[in-house]
């Protein structure tokens, strides 16, 4: 597994690298001392996992995750246990308190190994992370106020434009992210997601029913009951994609 160490303290990075060196399955591909540095290295090195400090100067570890299009597995490393609940709200793989105990690190590595074995294709897929489209197997980080989540795209049924923000529909949540729908549309796989209109992108795997609508348009009902109008301009293309 390819690991990137992100921490603003040099000694903390060196200590963690030393601890991880005893695990043959772990390859340290790099280290970063701030969010901007980390973002560049994640995009360039495509690690399987980041060991991520939360409190760093200027931007936090949560800020980094919010800026990424495609989020690798995350193990938080921090001296502040007050962040534990928040970390697990976002479904982090694990949470290690500093100073890091070797036993707890071993548990995190074992957990990570099992996770990667469940999805062996990910290593091959992320080799071209910077250029490839995001698929249903990818996860994104969503932060709205004090709440944040890791969300697998297969669980996102709908993206809805709202001014300069996008409302993300998954489970019973509808948090807002600061991104344009056009920018998001360029990153999503057209095999899995469809731009229904200027305001909506739908997850095709969530389509439950389709019916004709006014002026040659369509209305799509998603699992869970959301009803989205497909514009007349997009209706013909949607019919082709859904083999209607």
N, C-alpha and C positions, 0 to 999 in steps of 0.2 A: 504494500500500500504506500502511496506517495503522500507525504505529510509536509505541510508548511507550518512553521512556528511563527506566531504573530504576537509580539509583546514589546512594549516600549523599553523594558529593562533588559540590558544586554546580559547581565548575570542570570536572570530568570530564563532567558532563551538558552543560554549555555547549559544550565542545569537540566532543563527539560531534554535537550539534545542528548546529554550524557545518559539520562535515564532511559531514553528511547533506544539508545544504541545497543542495548542488550536484546532487542527484539529483531530477529532476522527478517521478519516480514515487513518491517517498517523502513522505508527509505526517506530520509530527510532531503527534500528537493530544494529547500531554501528557508530563509527567515526574513521577517519584515518587522520594522520598529514603529510603524504608524499605519493608519488606515489607507492613505493614498498609495504608499509603498506596497501594502498588502494587496490592494485591488489590482495593481499592475502585475504583481507576481502570480496572483490567482489566474488572471487571464492568460498570462504567458506560460505558466508551468502546469496548469490544470491538475492541482492536487486532488487526491481522493478525500482527504480530510485536512481541516485546519485546526490547530490547537490555538485557540483565540482568547487573548486577554480582553476583558471588558472595559476597564477604566484605562484609557490612554489619552494623551494630550490632544486637545482640539476636537477629535472625534472618537466615539466609543466603538467597541466591537459590534454593538447593535447597529450603529450608523453604517459600518462596513457592509453588514449583511443586507441592509436596506438598499445599498447602491449596486449590489450585484444582480445581474440578470439571471445567472445560474449559480445556485448555492451548493458548494460541496458539503460533505458531512462535517459537523461542527462538534468539537469538544471544547467547552469553555474552561479557561484556567484563570482564576482570580483569587485575590485575597479577601474579597468581600462576599460573605455568604448571603447578604441581603438580596443578591441577584439570583439566587438559586431558583426561587419560585418562578421568576420571570423567564429564566433560561428554559425551564421545563415546560412552561406555557408555549414556548416556541418550538418545542419538541426537539431540543438539542440531543445529540447522541449521548452525551454525558457532561458532567460538571465537576471539575476538580478544584479543590481549594488549595491555595498555596500556604505553606510549603507542600508540594505534591508528595503524597505517600506512594512509594513504589508499588505497594499492593493495589491501591486504587487505580494507579496508572495501568497496571496489568489487566485489571478488570475492564478498563476502558478499551484497551487494545483488543482484548478478546471479543468484546461486544462489537467493535468496529469490524474485526475480521469476519464475524458471522454475518454482519450486515452486507459487507462487500461480496461475500460468497453467495448471498441470495441474489445479487444483481451483478454477475460477472461481466455482463455486456457493458456496464457503465465505463470501465476503464478504456475500452475501445472507443466508445462514443465521445468521451470528453477530450480525446486527443485533438479534436478539431472544435473545441468548445467555442472559440472566438467567432467562428464562421457559421456554425451549424444552427439550425432552428431548434427551438425548445419543443420537446415532445411531452406526451402524457407522463413519461417516467421521470421527468425533471421536477425539481422542487424550487419554489421561489420563497423569498422572505418578505413577509407583509408586516408592516409596522403602522399602527394607527393609535396615536397618543401614547399611553403607557402600555398598551397591549401589543403583542407581536406573536407571529406564528411562522413556522415552516409549513408550507402548503404544497402538497404534491399536485401538479397541474391536472392530473386525472380527477381530482376532487373539486376542481374549480369548474362550475357549470356555466358561468357567465361573467363577462367583463362589461361594465357599463360606464360610458363617459359622463362626467359631471363637471363641467367647466374645465379647469386645469388638472382635474383629478380623475381617477378611475375607481369605481366601486367594484370590489372583488367578491363574487358570490361563492361561498363554500360553506357546507354544513348549515348552521343557522346564523352565520356571520356575514356581514357586508362591510368590511373595513375599506377605507379609502387610501389610495397610494398616489403620490405626486408624480404622475407620468401621463403622457399623451396616448390616446388610443392608437394613433397612427404609428408611434414609435413601438408600442407593444405589438401591433399587428405585424410589423416587419420581423419581429423576433420569434413569433409563434409558428409552428409547423402548420402549413395549409392542409395537411392530411388530417389533422385533429381539430383545428379551430377554423371557424368561418366568420368573416366580417359580414354580419347580417345587414348592417346599416351604418350610418355615421356615428351612432351612439352605442352600438352593441357588437361584441364578438362572442359567439357561442361555442361551447364544447360539443362537437358533433356526437360524441359518445353519450351525451345526456339527452339527445333528441328522442322524444317519446311519441309525438304526433305532429302532423303537418296538415294544414288546411288552407284552401284558397282564401284570399282577402281582397280588399278593394283595389281597383286599378291594376290588376295583374300581379299584385304582391302575394305574399304568403304569411301565415302566422304559424310559428313553431311553438309547441308546448314542450317544455323540458321536464324531466323527472323532478317531481317536487312541486310542479304547478306553475312555474314562471312561464308567461306567454310573451314571445318576442316577435315583433313584426319584421319580416324580411322585405326590404324595399323591392320595388318592381325591377329596378336596375340589377339587383343581385339575385332575383328569384330564379331566372333561367340557369344561372351558374349553380345555384344551390340544388336545383332539380337534377342537374347532371351529376353533381357530386353524390347525391343521395340515391341516384339511379331511379328517379321517378319517371 
